[in-house]
Amino acid sequence: MTKSLTYPGDNNESEPTGVDRRGLLKGAAAFAATAATMTAASAATVTPFGQTAAPTRSTDRLPLGPLPGSRYPDSHLESMKKPGVSFGPTGFPAFAGTMAVERVATGFRWAEGPVYFAAGRYVLFSDIPNNRIMRFTEDDGHLSVYRQPSMNSNGNTIDREGRLITCEHSGRRVTRTELDGSITIIADKYNGKRLNSPNDAVVTSDGAIWFTDPVYGIGGYYEGIKAEPEQEKRNVYRVDPKSGDVKVVVDDFVEPNGLGLSPDERKLYVCDTGFTDGPDNPSHIRVFDLDVAAGKASNSKVFADMPKPGITDGVRCDTAGRVWCSVGWGDPNEDGVRCYTPEGDLLGKIHIPETVANLCFGGQQRNRLYICGSTSLYAVYTSVQGAMKP
C-alpha cells in the first residue's frame, strides 16, 4: 500500500512525520513520464482550422443603409399576384409601409446561418471562410465578433432554453453553447464514423435537434478542412433530447441543406441543393409530414422547385405558415428571397444584389427579416411576423 505524502507539522498520529521517500520517488517517475508524453504531444502537428479571418475591405459598391435607388414603394419587393411592387397583405406580405431593403452590415466572405436572440436584440450569423460567428446588435447597429475560431460554423439556431445550437464544418459536429458559455458536443458521429459536415439545424418543442449533413464543408480548405466523407449517404438526422442518440430520419437526399419547421410543427421543410453536384440533380424544397413525438418525417413531396442553375439553402416560416427561402448562385435577377403560400404558390420576391444563403425573422415584433447575402447582412421590415420556431 502506497502511503500518502506527509509534511512536518501535519497533525496525523497514525503516520510518522516526514516524507515517504519511496512515494516521492514513484511520484517523480510518474511526473517525468507525464512530462515526456506532454512534450511528445506538443510536438505533434495539428491541422489548423479552415481559412482564418482575413478582413474584407468595404467598397463604395457596398454602402450601408437603404439599397441604392430605393424609393417608396421599394422596387426590390416584387409581388407575383399583381404587376410591379407590393403594397401589402392583399399581395406579397413583405411590404410594411415606408421602408426599403437595407444593408445593415458588410465585410464578410460568406455570410450564413442567422439566428435572432430576442433577449439581447442581436443577430448571430456565421462568416464561414473567416472562421467566425458575428454579432449584429439591432438597437445601435454595432457589429462585433462573437466567436473566433468558430470551427467554420455554418447554420445556427436557438433551442427552447435560449441556447445557441451551431453546425460546424471543421469540427464536423453539432454543438450547443450553454448559458455559462461552455460548449457541449451534441453530435459528431453516427455508427462510429464521423459526420460529413453538419450544415443547418432546427429544434422541435420536445427539445430534439434535427440537422442536415451534406459534404460541402469537407470539399476543400476554404470553408473547412478537406477530407473524405465517412458517411455513405447525406442524411437528415435527429438527436433524441433524453438519450442523446443520433438517428437517421431521411436518407435519400443528394445534398440536404437548410431546413425549417411550420408553426404547428406538423411540417418539416428541407432544401436539396444536389444541383451543385450535377445538372440532373435536384434544386428544390421538399416538405414532410412531421411527427414530433415519434421523431419521424414521412410522406415526402416536392414543395417548390428553384430556377436552375440557382439553389435555395435556407428556409423559415411566418405565423401563417408561409415559407420564406433564400435564392442564389444562378440568374442575378433571381438573387434574394422568395415567399410561398403553405400550398406552394409563389407570392413574391425580395431582390438582393448578391447571392443569398439564409435568413431569419427577428426584431422585437418578429417582423424584421434578416438576410445573409454573401458579403453582407440585409434587413427589411415585413407585414407579417416570423413563427420564431428554430
FENMO-V583479 format. One record per pair of residues at least 12 apart in sequence whose C-alpha atoms are under 7 Angstrom apart, sorted by the first residue. I is the first residue (numbers start at 1). J is the second residue. D is the distance in Angstrom with one decimal. If there is no record, write none. Layout:
# FENMO-V583479
<<I	J	D> <I	J	D>>
This chain:
# FENMO-V583479
<<2	23	6.6> <3	20	6.9> <3	23	6.7> <5	19	5.9> <5	20	5.8> <6	18	5.7> <6	19	5.4> <7	19	6.1> <49	151	6.4> <49	170	6.2> <49	224	6.6> <49	225	6.7> <50	129	6.8> <50	131	6.9> <50	152	6.5> <50	170	6.7> <50	221	5.5> <50	222	5.9> <50	223	5.9> <50	224	4.3> <50	225	5.5> <51	129	5.2> <51	130	5.8> <51	131	6.5> <51	221	6.6> <51	222	5.3> <51	223	6.6> <52	129	6.8> <52	130	4.9> <52	131	5.4> <53	130	3.9> <53	131	6.1> <54	130	6.4> <55	107	6.9> <56	107	4.9> <56	108	6.1> <56	109	6.9> <57	107	6.0> <58	106	6.9> <58	107	5.7> <64	103	5.0> <64	104	5.6> <64	105	6.5> <65	102	5.0> <65	103	5.2> <65	104	6.1> <66	100	5.9> <66	101	5.7> <66	102	4.1> <66	103	6.3> <67	101	6.2> <67	102	5.7> <67	103	6.6> <70	100	6.5> <72	98	6.1> <72	99	6.7> <73	85	7.0> <74	100	5.5> <76	350	5.6> <76	351	4.9> <77	349	5.9> <77	350	4.7> <77	351	6.4> <78	348	5.5> <78	349	5.1> <78	350	6.3> <79	91	6.1> <79	92	5.0> <79	347	6.2> <79	348	4.3> <79	349	6.5> <80	346	6.8> <80	347	5.3> <80	348	4.9> <81	347	6.5> <88	383	6.9> <92	347	5.4> <92	348	5.3> <93	382	6.5> <93	383	5.5> <93	384	6.4> <94	382	4.3> <94	383	5.6> <95	382	5.4> <95	383	5.8> <96	381	6.0> <96	382	4.9> <96	383	4.7> <100	380	6.5> <101	379	6.0> <101	380	4.9> <102	378	5.5> <102	379	5.4> <102	380	6.3> <103	376	6.8> <103	377	6.0> <103	378	4.4> <103	379	6.5> <104	377	5.8> <104	378	5.5> <104	379	6.7> <105	376	5.6> <105	377	5.1> <106	375	5.8> <106	376	4.1> <106	377	6.2> <107	375	5.8> <107	376	6.4> <108	127	6.0> <108	375	4.4> <108	376	6.2> <109	127	6.3> <109	129	6.3> <109	130	6.7> <109	374	6.6> <109	375	5.2> <110	127	5.3> <110	128	5.8> <110	129	6.5> <110	374	4.7> <110	375	5.7> <111	125	6.8> <111	126	5.6> <111	127	4.7> <111	128	6.7> <111	372	5.3> <111	373	6.3> <111	374	5.2> <111	375	6.1> <111	376	6.7> <112	125	5.9> <112	126	5.0> <112	127	6.4> <112	154	6.0> <112	155	6.6> <112	357	5.8> <112	358	5.8> <112	372	5.6> <113	125	5.2> <113	126	5.8> <113	154	5.6> <113	155	4.0> <113	156	5.0> <113	358	5.9> <114	156	6.3> <114	358	6.8> <114	359	6.0> <114	360	6.0> <114	372	7.0> <115	156	6.0> <115	157	5.4> <115	158	7.0> <115	360	6.1> <116	362	5.5> <118	364	6.7> <121	137	6.1> <121	138	6.0> <121	139	6.9> <121	363	6.9> <122	135	6.5> <122	136	5.4> <122	137	4.2> <122	138	5.7> <123	135	5.6> <123	136	5.1> <123	137	6.5> <124	136	6.5> <126	153	5.9> <126	154	5.7> <128	152	4.9> <128	153	5.8> <128	154	6.1> <128	223	5.7> <129	152	6.5> <129	222	5.6> <129	223	4.8> <131	148	6.3> <131	149	5.3> <131	150	5.3> <131	151	6.2> <131	152	4.4> <131	153	6.8> <132	145	6.9> <132	147	5.5> <132	148	4.6> <132	149	5.4> <132	150	4.8> <132	152	6.6> <133	145	6.2> <133	146	5.4> <133	147	5.1> <133	148	6.7> <133	150	6.2> <134	146	5.1> <151	168	5.5> <151	169	6.3> <151	170	4.9> <151	171	5.7> <152	168	5.7> <152	169	5.3> <152	170	5.6> <152	223	6.1> <152	224	5.8> <153	166	6.6> <153	167	5.6> <153	168	4.2> <153	169	5.9> <154	167	5.5> <154	168	5.9> <154	169	6.9> <154	199	5.8> <154	200	6.9> <155	167	5.3> <155	199	5.5> <155	200	4.2> <155	201	6.5> <156	200	6.6> <156	201	6.8> <157	201	6.4> <157	202	6.3> <157	390	5.7> <158	390	6.1> <159	203	5.7> <160	207	6.9> <163	176	6.7> <163	177	5.9> <163	178	5.9> <163	179	6.4> <164	176	5.6> <164	177	5.2> <165	177	6.5> <167	198	5.2> <167	199	5.5> <167	200	6.1> <168	197	6.8> <168	198	6.1> <169	197	4.8> <169	198	6.4> <169	217	4.9> <169	224	5.3> <170	224	4.7> <170	225	5.7> <172	188	6.1> <172	195	5.7> <172	196	6.0> <172	197	4.7> <172	198	6.1> <173	187	5.5> <173	188	4.2> <173	195	6.7> <173	197	6.9> <173	198	6.1> <174	186	5.4> <174	187	5.2> <174	188	6.5> <174	198	6.6> <190	246	6.6> <193	230	6.0> <193	231	6.8> <194	230	6.0> <195	230	6.8> <195	231	6.3> <196	213	5.9> <196	214	6.3> <196	215	5.4> <196	218	7.0> <196	229	5.4> <196	230	6.6> <196	231	6.4> <197	213	5.5> <197	214	6.0> <197	215	5.5> <197	216	6.7> <197	217	5.2> <197	218	6.5> <198	211	6.8> <198	212	5.7> <198	213	4.3> <198	214	6.6> <199	212	5.6> <199	213	5.8> <199	214	6.8> <199	257	6.2> <200	212	5.7> <200	257	6.5> <200	258	5.4> <200	259	6.6> <201	259	6.7> <202	260	6.4> <202	390	5.0> <203	390	5.8> <207	241	5.3> <208	238	6.6> <208	239	5.6> <208	240	5.2> <208	241	4.7> <209	238	5.6> <209	239	5.1> <210	237	5.5> <210	238	4.4> <210	239	6.4> <211	236	5.7> <211	237	5.4> <211	238	6.5> <212	235	6.2> <212	236	4.5> <212	237	6.3> <212	256	5.7> <212	257	5.9> <213	234	5.6> <213	235	5.6> <213	236	6.3> <213	256	6.5> <214	234	5.1> <214	255	5.0> <214	256	5.7> <214	257	6.7> <215	229	6.9> <233	251	6.5> <234	251	6.5> <234	253	6.2> <234	254	6.5> <234	255	6.0> <234	256	6.7> <235	248	6.4> <235	250	5.8> <235	251	4.7> <235	253	6.7> <235	256	6.9> <236	248	6.0> <236	249	5.7> <236	250	5.1> <236	251	6.5> <236	256	7.0> <237	249	5.4> <249	296	6.2> <249	297	6.5> <253	272	6.5> <254	272	6.7> <254	274	4.8> <255	272	5.4> <255	273	5.4> <255	274	4.7> <256	270	6.7> <256	271	5.9> <256	272	4.7> <256	273	6.5> <257	270	6.7> <257	271	5.2> <257	272	5.9> <257	273	6.5> <257	313	5.4> <258	270	5.8> <258	271	5.3> <258	313	4.7> <258	314	4.4> <258	315	6.1> <259	271	6.2> <259	314	6.5> <259	315	5.9> <260	315	5.6> <260	316	5.4> <260	390	6.9> <261	317	6.9> <261	389	6.7> <262	317	6.0> <262	321	5.8> <263	317	7.0> <263	319	6.0> <263	321	6.1> <263	387	5.6> <263	389	6.7> <265	290	6.8> <266	289	5.9> <266	290	4.8> <266	291	6.6> <267	287	6.5> <267	288	5.6> <267	289	5.0> <267	290	5.1> <268	287	5.6> <268	288	5.1> <268	289	6.5> <268	290	5.9> <269	285	6.6> <269	286	5.7> <269	287	4.5> <269	288	6.5> <270	285	5.6> <270	286	5.3> <270	287	6.5> <271	284	5.9> <271	285	4.3> <271	286	6.2> <271	312	6.5> <271	313	5.7> <272	284	5.6> <272	285	6.1> <273	311	6.0> <273	312	6.9> <273	313	6.8> <283	305	6.3> <283	306	5.6> <283	308	6.9> <283	311	5.5> <284	302	6.9> <284	304	5.7> <284	305	4.3> <284	306	5.3> <285	302	6.0> <285	303	5.4> <285	304	5.3> <285	305	6.5> <286	300	6.5> <286	301	5.5> <286	302	4.4> <286	303	5.1> <287	300	5.7> <287	301	5.7> <287	302	6.3> <287	303	5.6> <288	300	4.6> <288	301	6.8> <303	344	5.7> <304	344	6.1> <308	330	6.5> <309	329	6.8> <309	330	4.7> <310	327	6.6> <310	328	5.3> <310	329	4.8> <310	330	3.9> <310	331	6.7> <311	327	5.7> <311	328	5.8> <311	329	6.4> <312	325	6.5> <312	326	5.1> <312	327	4.7> <312	328	6.7> <313	326	6.2> <313	357	5.9> <313	358	6.5> <314	326	5.3> <314	357	6.1> <314	358	4.3> <314	359	6.3> <315	358	6.9> <315	359	6.9> <316	360	6.4> <317	386	6.2> <317	387	5.9> <318	384	6.8> <318	385	5.6> <318	386	4.0> <318	387	4.5> <319	385	6.0> <319	386	5.6> <319	387	4.4> <321	342	5.6> <322	339	6.8> <322	340	5.6> <322	341	4.7> <322	342	5.1> <323	339	5.5> <323	340	5.0> <323	341	6.4> <323	342	6.6> <324	337	6.7> <324	338	5.6> <324	339	4.4> <324	340	6.5> <325	337	5.5> <325	338	5.3> <325	339	6.5> <326	338	6.4> <326	356	5.5> <326	357	5.7> <326	358	5.5> <326	359	6.9> <327	355	6.7> <327	356	5.5> <327	357	7.0> <328	355	4.2> <328	356	5.3> <329	355	5.8> <334	351	6.9> <335	351	6.0> <335	352	5.7> <335	353	6.6> <335	354	6.0> <335	355	5.2> <335	356	6.3> <336	350	5.5> <336	351	4.7> <336	352	4.6> <336	355	6.6> <336	356	5.4> <337	349	5.6> <337	350	5.0> <337	351	6.7> <338	350	6.5> <354	373	5.6> <354	374	6.2> <355	373	5.5> <355	374	5.8> <356	372	5.8> <356	373	4.1> <356	374	6.1> <357	372	5.8> <357	373	6.0> <357	374	6.9> <358	371	6.1> <358	372	5.3> <359	371	4.4> <359	372	5.9> <361	386	5.2> <361	388	6.9> <366	385	5.0> <366	386	5.4> <367	381	5.8> <367	382	5.4> <367	383	6.7> <367	384	5.7> <367	385	4.5> <367	386	6.2> <368	380	5.6> <368	381	4.4> <368	382	6.0> <369	381	6.2> <369	382	6.9>>
